[in-house]
Amino acid sequence: MEELIKAIAQGLVDDKSAVEVSKDEPDEEGTIVYHIHVAPDDMGRVIGKQGRIAKAIRTVVRAAATRVGEKAAVEID
């Protein structure tokens, strides 16, 4: 899952080396939270106008997690 998120984020930003993905341990509901860290100049590219790109990333990750029997959430830091 981390590779998928990293590949999506690197496709959006200019500074590909600054993209980092970390994850938290599953919470009591079994949801794993993934955190995307990008360069400050690239934050707008990952979030998008009115959060549309961020919402699309979350949708793709949630669908991919469902396929493997997990629950996932994405936060952009």
N, C-alpha and C positions, 0 to 999 in steps of 0.2 A: 504494500500500500504506500509506503514511504517513497518508493521509486516512482510510482505513478504521480504522486503529488509533486515530487521534485521535477519530473519531466514536464508537467503542465506549467509549473511556475517558471522554469528556465526558458520555456518557449515564449513567455510574456515579457521578460525583463531584459534590460541591456547588460547589467552586470551579473552574468550567470554564476560566477564564482561566489557571490555573496548569498546565494540561495541555500538555506539550511532548513531541514525538516526534522522536527523532534516529536516524540509522542509521550503521552502520559500513560500511566498504568490504568487499566479499566476501572471505572467507578462502580458503585454498587449496582447499577443497572447493566453493566457490561459494556458501556460505551467507551471507546478509546478516542481521546482527543489528540489530534495532530496539530502542531503549531508550525506555521510557515514564517520564516524570518527572511526578509529581503533587505536590500540597501534602501535607505530612506528616500532616495530619488526614484526608486521603482515602486514605491507603495501604491501610487495612483494607478499604475499599470495593472497591478494584481487586484486591486479593489474594483476599478472600473467606475464608469459613471453610474451614480446612484447604487453602487454595490452589485451591479449586474454580473460582472466577471466573478466576483467572490461567491455570489449565489450559485453560479454555474459550476464552479469548482466544488462547492459543497455538495451539489446534486450528483455530480459524477462520482465523487468519493463515496457518498452514501450508497449509490447504486452498486459500485464495485465491492463495497464491504458487504452488502446484502448477498451478493453472489457467492461470497466465501463464508457466509454465516456469521458475520460480525456486525457490530454497530459502530459507526464512526462519525466524528464531528471534526470540523476544521476551523481553526482560528488563525487569523492573520495578525502577526505581532510586528 
